[in-house]
């Protein structure tokens, strides 16, 4: 039986000098050729039969002053999501323990803030320390960070910080106006300088063009160091949000399945060592589409029934899917 261990000798060099033209040419490849190339690179760096399981918890929901057009937690949205205070530390740790017992390797926590206030940091630090003590990898997404806040999180032992770039630099301002693409990059730089691993990806299916998807992958693949995790979300149109109301009844709301797999494959080829995560939108994907994504190099998913405020496939569905595909949780 052939070994499923990563084929280290076949691993290509890691590049951060990709051009848009090169990435566009990947998207333009015949689909089977693109997936074949991505699968080969994936096997050179990762076990193809393992998928990382992550759990995402909203530790502070709603009331965010940002105007992200896709987000139900924005104060600019009429989505019915009510603002809450930061969860009690003990309640967060109880949720983390349940996630660990269900098989998750990483516990991700999100707060609907533009940026955390200094008064919030002691509780956040306590949460990070408590979750890490359970043996889980920790990830947080709290909005923009100062360098001092990033340093505090690093000292607490935070493993990953998520801050998505969302889309291409050109399309970004069509989805968000209250902070710039450069603001996003500044926070990523603070995180990296503090020694925390970076989790950064974006959303497709917002009405963007393929050129925007090329620009999205290019922006991540040409960072000085690739993000250790790259979540690829498909827009979940939420009534009451700008994009949800605009796209809910149009074909643009659901990106073509083949184009979604192409995006995953391009991310895998250009960022070989990153964990490429299927994130929001997976609950509506057919098993065959998810299987193609895993073949094209996706090797991380969110488990559970909810992603912040959006629905997710659920543990039972994931267990059934893994059984069909012969996949297993990463150890």
N, C-alpha and C positions, 0 to 999 in steps of 0.2 A: 504493500500500500504506500502511495506517495506521501511524503512528509508534508504537513501543513504549516511547518515552521516558516517564518519569514526567510526569503532567499537572499541573504545578506550580500552574497557575491554578485548578484544581479542588480543590486540597488544602484540607481543612477545618482549623480551628484545633485545636491539640493541647490536650487537656483532662486535668487531673489531679483533677477534682472529680466524677467519676462516682459515682452512687449505686448501691447494690445493686439498687434497684428498676429503674433504667434498664438495668443489665446483665441482670437477670432477664428484662426485656421483650425484649432481644435474643435470648436463648436461646429464648424462647417464639414468636418469629416463625416463619411458615411457612419450611421449610428453604430453598426456592429463593430466597425473598426475603432471608433472612439471608446466604446465599452471594453473592447479587447485590450487596448492600450492601458486604460485605467485599471483594469483588473490585474494586469501584469505588474504595474507599479505598486498597486495595493499589496500584492503577494510578496513583493520585494521588501516591504516595510512592516507588514502586519500579518497576523494570523487571519486567513480568510474565513475561518469558521467561528470566529469570536466577535461578539458585539458588546460594547460597553453599555451598561444600564445606568441611567441617571434619573434622579427624581428632582422635580422642581416644585418649590413651595413659595407662595406669595406671603412674605412676612410683613408686608405693609401694602395694602391694596387701595387703589383709587386716589383721587385728589391730586394727581400729578399736574403741575402747571404747564408742562410741555404740550405742544399741539400736534404730536405725531398722528398723522391721518389714519393710521391703521389701529390705533390703541384705544381699547374700551376704558382704560383707566385715566385717560386725560380729562381734565375739567372742561375741555372744549367739546367733549363727546356727550351725546344724549343717549348713553347706553344702559343706564340704570344701575351702573356699578357705583356703590356707595364707598366713600372714603372711610378708611379705618386707621387706627393707630398702629404703631409697631407692635408686633406680637410679643407676648411675654416670653422671656428666654426659656423658661421651663417648657412651654407649649411647643416652641420650635424644636427643642431637643427631643421631646416625645415623638414629634413627627419624623425626625431624623432616625430615631431608633426603629420606628415602623418601616421606614424605607430600607434601612440596613437589613432588617429581618426578612424583607421581601426580596432581597437579592441585589439591591442597588449598590454600585461602587462609588458613585459620586452624588453628593447632596448639594443641589443648587438652590439658592435663596434669592428672591427678587423683591425689591422695595420700589414702589411707585413714587420716586423722588426725582427732581431735577438734579439734586446732589444731596448727600447726607449732611445734616447739621452736626457741628462739633458735639452738641449735647447727645446725639444719637450714638456716637462712636463707642462709648463704654459698653453699652448693651450689645452692639454689633461684635465687638472684640470678644465678649463673653460667649456669644453664640458660636463664633468661629472656633474658639478653644474647646467648647463643649462637643461640637460635632466631630472635630478632629480626634478627640479623645475616644470616640466610638470606633475609630478605625476607618472612617469614611473620608474620601477626598472632599474638599470643601470648595464651593464656587459661590460667588455673590455677584449680583448686578444691582447697583445702588444709584446709577446715574453717573454724572461727572464726578471726578475725584481731584482733590488737590494732591500735591506730592506728599504733604504731611499725612493726609488721610491714607494714602497708599502705603506709606511707611508703617502706619499703625496696623493696617491689615496684614502686612508682611510680618511684622513682629508677632502678631497673634497666630501666625501660621497658615494664613489663607493660601490655598493651593492655586486657585484660578480666579480671575476676575473677568466677568462677561461685560462687554460693551460693544454692541454691534454697530457696524458702519451702515447697515440697512440696505444700501443700494450703491450705485455708481456715484461718483462726485457730481456728475451732471444731473442725475435724476433726483438726488437727495433732497434738494430744496422744494421739490414738488410734493414731497411727503411730510417734511418737517421745516418749520421756519424759525422756531424758538431757540435753536442752537445749530451751529454750522457743522459741516463735515470736518472742518479743521478742529473744532472743539472735541469731536470724537477722537481724532488722532492724538490730540494732546493728552486726553485721559489714558489712552493706550500707552503712550510714552511714559506717563507717570507710573503706570502699573508695571511696565517692563523694567524701568529704572529701579523700582522697589524690589525687584526680584520675584515678582508674582507671575505665574504663567498666564498667558492671554487666551481668552475665549472671545472670538469675534467673528460674526457672520452677517447674515442679512435676510431679507424677505424677497421672494420672487412672486410674480403674479399680481403686482400692484398696478399694472398697466404699463410697465416699462418695456422697452424693446430688447431684442437680443443684444444690441450694442451696449445697452445698459448692463445686461448680465455679464457681458465681457468685461466692462469697466469695473463691476463689483468684484469679480474674481481677480482682476489685475490689481486693484487697490490692496487686496489682502496678500496676494502672492509677491508683491514688491515691497512689502514692509521689510525693515532691516532684518527681522526674524519672523518667520511665519507664526501665526497664532497656533498654539498647541491644540486648540479646539476650534472648529469652524462649523457652527450651526447653520443649516440651510432650511429656512422656513418657507412654506407656501402660505400665502395670505389666507387667513380665515376672515371673510367679510363679516363684520359685526354691525348690525343695524344701529344707527346713531353715531357712528364714526364717519369721518369725511370719506375715506376710501370705501368703507362698507356700504354707505348709501350710494356712492357713485358707481360701484362695480358689482354690487350684489346680483343684479339682473343682467349682467353682460358677460360674454365669454371671457373677457379679460380677467374676471375674478378668479378663474381657475386656470392656471398655467397648463398648457398642454403637457401630458404625462411624459412624452418623449423629450420635450424641451427641459423639463425638470430633471430628468435623468442625465441629460447632457450637461446641465449645470453642476450636478454632483460629480460627474466624471471629470469635468474641467478642473474643479477644485481639487480632486484627488491627484490628477496628473501634475498640477502646478505646485501643490503643497503635499508632497509624498508622506511626510511624517506626521501630519496633523490628524487628529480624530475628526472625521467629517460626520456631523450629526444630523440625522433626520429629526426635525423639530416640529413646529406647528404645522398643521395641515395633514399630518400623517393619518389621523383618524378617518379621513375620507379617501385615502389611497387604497386601491385594490392590492391584494397580496402580491399580484404579479408585478405591480409597479414598485413596491417596496423591495421585492426580490431583485429587480433590475438595479435598484439603487445600491443594494448590498454588493451585487456583482460589480458595479461601477466604482466601488470603493467606500461607500458609507459604512461606518463601523461603530456608530454610537446612536442611541435613541433615548428619548425620555419615556419613562414608564409611568403608570398611574392613570387615573381618569381625567385629570385636569392639569393644564399648563397655565399657571397663574389664573386667568379667568376663562381660558379657551378650553374646549373639550379635547380629550386625548383618547387614544385607542383603548387603554386599560390593560391591566396585567394579564387577564385571561386571554384576551385576543393576542397579546404578544407571545405568550407561552404556546398557543396553538400555531402561530406563524412560525416560531422558531422550530417547533416540531416538524412542520411541513418542510422547512428548508434545511434541516439538519444543522442549525446554528446553535450556539450556546453562549451564555453570558461570559464576558471576559473575567478572568480570574486574576 
